[in-house]
Amino acid sequence: MAELTKLEEKLAEVIGLAQAAQTATEKVERMVEDQELAAQLQRQREEAAETEQRGVQLADARDGKKTAILDKAQETKREASDMMNTYLGGDSDALDGFEFLTMAEAGEVGHWEILGKLNESAGEEQVRELVDWALPIQERHFSEARTGSLTLAASEDPNEES
């Protein structure tokens, strides 16, 4: 298998996180009764699919490294899915789901920022364009997940036993 640079490894991770985000938003959407939050999750899932697609296209352009990048992406997806399955057990509710998404989206924002920082030295135009496109979307996803968590928390009875 081809050795990946730090830049390529981070690219693989953001692809894997985009893949995992599609699964996570689908799972949390099944927990949500609020139609506005459900529509938000559906939009986020669609954007994660487009992010994955754009990342894979960039991986295609990496001379002889596409397979290694996509293998690393799958590893990242598995790790993220394992965390989701641990956090969202059988008795999880919509608030638990949005709390998980808040953590996951914060992690995605961080990964995109790191990819952008690594690319400052690498100077690859295609990577810069992808980061410039994806980072604002990820920041919005984080904001929406956080707001959704707070909205759901506001409707909870803090004195109710869990």
Disulfide bonds with the S-S distance in Angstrom:
none
